[in-house]
Amino acid sequence: KAGVDRETIQEAVKVASVIQAVGVTLDAEAVLAE
């Protein structure tokens, strides 16, 4: 197999979007807390 499996890419994208969502949520909470 050459390169990366599509499933692996999808998992990485899923994880990345979750991390991004958490980051946005934390940013919003930090702004609201001020």
CORTA-V685049 format. One record per backbone hydrogen bond with DSSP energy under -0.5 kcal/mol. CO is the residue of the C=O (numbers start at 1). NH is the residue of the N-H. E is the energy in kcal/mol with one decimal. If there is no record, write none. Layout:
co=CO nh=NH e=E
co=CO nh=NH e=E
//
This chain:
co=5 nh=9 e=-1.9
co=6 nh=10 e=-2.7
co=7 nh=11 e=-2.6
co=8 nh=12 e=-2.4
co=9 nh=13 e=-2.6
co=10 nh=14 e=-2.5
co=11 nh=15 e=-2.7
co=12 nh=16 e=-2.7
co=13 nh=17 e=-2.5
co=14 nh=18 e=-2.1
co=15 nh=19 e=-2.7
co=16 nh=20 e=-2.5
co=17 nh=21 e=-2.5
co=18 nh=22 e=-2.6
co=19 nh=23 e=-2.5
co=20 nh=24 e=-2.6
co=21 nh=25 e=-2.4
co=22 nh=26 e=-2.7
co=23 nh=27 e=-2.4
co=24 nh=28 e=-2.6
co=25 nh=29 e=-2.5
co=26 nh=30 e=-2.4
co=27 nh=31 e=-2.2
co=28 nh=32 e=-2.6
co=29 nh=33 e=-2.2
co=30 nh=34 e=-1.0
co=31 nh=34 e=-0.6
//
